[in-house]
Amino acid sequence: MQVYFPHDSIREEQNKLLADSLSAIEQKKHLLAHAPSGLGKTSATMSPAISYALAENKTVFFLTPKISQHEIAVQLVNDINKKFGLDILGIDMVGKRYMCSHPFLRDADDNAFYELCKRLRKKEACEFYANTCGFTSEQRTRARLYLTQLKKEYKGAWHHINLKERCESFECSNGAGLCSYEAALQIAKKANVVIADYFHIFNPKIRQIVMQRLNKELCDSIVIVDEAHNLPERLRKLMSATLSTKIIANAEKEAQKLNAKLEELKTIKIALKEIAKKRISDGKNDALINRKEFELAMHNCDLLELSLKLNELASEYLEMFPYGRSAMLRISSFLEKWLMQDDSFIRIIRRESNGKKILLQLKALDSSIISRPIFDEVHASILMSGTLLPQKMYADLLGLEEERTMMREYKSPFPEENKLTLVVPSSTTKYCERSFNEYKKIAGIIIRCIDEIPGNVAVFFPSFEVLNAVNSFLSAEIKRPIFLQRERMNTKERFALLNEFRKNSEKGAVLLAVAAGSFAEGIDYIGRQLIGAIIVGIPLREMDLEQECLIEYYERKFGAGWHYAYINPAITHAVQAAGRVIRDRNDKGVIVFLDKRYLWRNFSKCFPKDIKRIISNEPEKYIAEFWKKHGAASS
């Protein structure tokens, strides 16, 4: 079978990934691919998938955790079309909220948006929807004409922003444009490639709607999961939910504005306080409860009926007061999830803010509840990441059938001499050893390293607590701009900080951020935008009640609780942060792992085999020698 590869040449490791991908697809298997950055994973996996899909009438679903990663896949479809003279149809699907042009819905949060959208359509009040799907017979006739015109224009794959702009500029009789989300669904019915978010396939409700609208079946789908190391935790969060006394208080205010009597809200608040008083002992902030405890405290109120009632009232509230969010809707969603019956969930009552705020949390422990049925049904799948180790762990966590699963590791395509990786074992952020003197020592090592790196450096910490403690020793000593990540920064603030940091690449600046955060994963620092990364400590998760239960659950199910729930995720986050430095074969950079525990066997064995580390308590000597050899200007 001919494979439509978009480039004129293919590298050795990339060719291995391509061959393994094709083999997995032909044999209806799952491929777990640990493939370092720069290998050309997208081309090596999508090319054989598209080629097979065209020959066997299948659909390729390319799934990513972030919208920003869609553009590469869109470009690949167009490159294949151009090189081979094909008419492959691709669609870039993002959430309906991001494709919506209606001014009334612009500021709505996720839950509120979908309720408002549904209500507008029910009242036949959305002109964009009327132009695309139609409410009346006359509107549907016009909509078919508009879509026919759009489909004639649509060739190859468009980025979702381009599709949205074209739909908004459409000249329709009522002055509004087309609904780009509905237009995308119409185009996607004949698409060979669907580029989408994880949740388009892994969220049961969304998948059911999307697959039905696209007239496609999982059994005829080849699913490619990019950055697959994120998937298990994403799915656990999807199934989890939180209720708090603050949310209830906000819901009571919403009900008052509607003149609605909701005594049940008061009952929930009383129930949470009673359970907290009964179950949380002195000196602790949380405790496990079972499902029945909450339901008994609610005097056996019908929670499903209450959920439906709150959902309906929330819809009315959002229509009358279009502020974009509703606490009643959040409670409705929580109650719906609370009714799940499975031993792979835990329920936690938690007290915060000196006892003023009480939370009831439903936490999922097992991502395979969602993923296993999907992977069992799809024709084939490819799960890839630069940090997909250990592969058996991901196969276990996602519930992949052993007989159908292939596991492969690929070498980094980057010249080894372009990267210096050091481990400095003379300090630690281990909780029991944290102190004023230890933080001062860590700061001193960081300063010595930064002084020898002629450009932008990122320092990643295990937590904001450690970041702030060490920064108190750094700010007066570092003679270049410092950019500091703060807790709860919004998207606009993060983008502005990142942009300013990148602008300083010639003279050099320092970014202080947390590992496992938005600056440490899923972001490309091009060329000299980042030539050094220092990973301070090990980004282990806080050992709270949920973490203890997760370790216990994984130990019971897989016999590997500490590794699956605690050690391996931390090393993955550390390696992800380190991977921000080298993004291209011409990049040169320095990576420093700063903690004695990186030499401990439990942690060191989790590192990818291709990371060659030098151990030294004098990192500045090696860094100075590295840049003397490579030259600051050539990085």
C-alpha positions, 0 to 999 in steps of 0.5 A: 500500500502506498503511504502518502508521506508529505516530505521529500526525505524521512529520518531513520527513527521517523521511518521506524515509527511510520512502519510501526504505525502502519503495522498497528493499523493494519493489524487493528492494534494499539501502538504506544510510542515513546517518541522524543521531540523533533522526531516528526511524530505527526507526519510519521503517524498521520501519513500511514493512518490517512493512507490506510483510511483512504484505501479502507474507507476509515476516518482518522481522528487526530486528538490533542490536549490543546487547540494550539497543537491543531495547526500542525495536523491541518498543515500536514493534510494540505501538504499531502494533498499538494504533493500527491494531487489528492482531495483529502478532506480534513476538519479542525474541530474545537469546542462549540464555545470557541467557534460561536459568533453569537454576541450573547454567548461570548462571555459564558463559561463552559457549562453556562454556554451549552445551556444558553446555546440550547435555550436559544435554539429551542426558542428559535432565537439564534440567527447563526443557527437559522442560517446553517440548519434552519428552524422553518422550511424556508430557512432550511432551504436557504441553509442548504444553499449556503452550505452548498456554497461553503462546501464548494469553497472548502478544500483540504483542511482549514484551521478552525479560525479560518472557517469561523472567519469565513462563516462570519463573513457569509452574506445571509438574508438576515444579516448574520453569518453561519454557525461555524460549529454546525458548518464544521459538523456538516463538512465533517460528515465526509471528512477523511481526517478529524482534528479534535480535542481529547473530549470529542472522543473521550467525553461520553456525552460529547462523543455520542453527539459528535459521532451521531452528527458525523454519521461515523462509528468508532469501529471504523475510526483510527484514533491518534492521541498526541501528548498521550501522557496527559490522557489518564489524568485528564480523564480522571478530572473529567469524571470528578466534581466538587460542591462547596458551601460557597457555590450553594450560597451563590445558587441561593442568590440566583434562586432568590432573583428568580423568586424560586423556593429552593429549600433543598439548597439549605438542606445541602448546606446543613448536610455538609456542615453536619457531615464535616462536624461528624467526620473531620477530627481535630487537626485534620482538614478532610475525611473519606465518606461514602455515598449514603452518608450524604444522601442520608444527611439529605433526608433521602431527597431524590438527588436526580430529580433535584439535579433536573430541577436545578438545571431547568432553573439555571437555564431560566436564570442564564436567560434573564441574567446573561452573566455567563455562569450559574452556580445552580448549574454547577450543583446540578452537574455535581449531583448527576455525577455523585450518583455514579456507583463504582468502587473506583471513586472516592468521596471526600468532605473537606474543610477550608478557610478556617472552617468557613468553607466546606467542600464535598468532592467526588474524585475518580481513581480509574481513567479506564472506566472511560477509555477501555470501551473506546479502545476496545471498539476503535479499529486501531489507535496510536498513542504518542508522547515524548514522555510515554514511560513506562509504557506498561503503566499507560497500557494499564491505566488506560485499560488497553487489551494486552494482545492488541498492544504494541510498545515501542521506544524511539531514539532522539533525532537531535545530536547528543553533543548539542545538549548538556544534562547535569544532575546536582546532588548537593541539595534537595527540596524533600519536605523534611529537609526544607529550611532557610539554609537549604533554600539559600543553598539552592539559590546559590547553585541556581545563580552559579548556573545562570551566570554561565548561561548566555541567554534565557533560562527557566527555573522550574520548581515543585510548588509555588511555596518552594518557588517563593522561598527560593526567590527571596534569595534570588531577586537581589542577586540575579542581574537580569530581568526576572519573570515570575509565575503567580498562582491562578494567572489567567490565560491573558496574563500567562500569554503576556508574561511569556511574550515578554520573557521571549522578547529578552532572548538576546540579552537573557532573562530568567523565568521562575515557574512551577513544573507541571504548570502551563509554562513547563508543558505544551509550550515551544520556546523557539531557538534562543527563547530558552537555552537553559532549564533548571529543574529544582527538586522533584515535582511530586504531588502533595500527599493528601487524602486523594493521593493516598487513595490513588496510591492504594487503589493502584497498588490493589489493582496493578501492584504498583501504587507508588510508581503509578500514582506518585514517582513516575508522574513526577519524573514525567513532569520533570522531563517535560519541563527539561524538554522545553530547551531542545525543540529543534535539531539546531538548538543547543542548551543546558538542563540541570536537575537539582536534587539528590533524589534524582540519583536514587534508583526509584527515581533515576530508573524512570528517566528515558534511556536517551538522557545522558546525565553528568553528576557534579556539585560544580555545574557551572564548570561544565556549563562554561565549558559547554558554551565555550565549545558551542559559542553563545551566538550559535545557540 
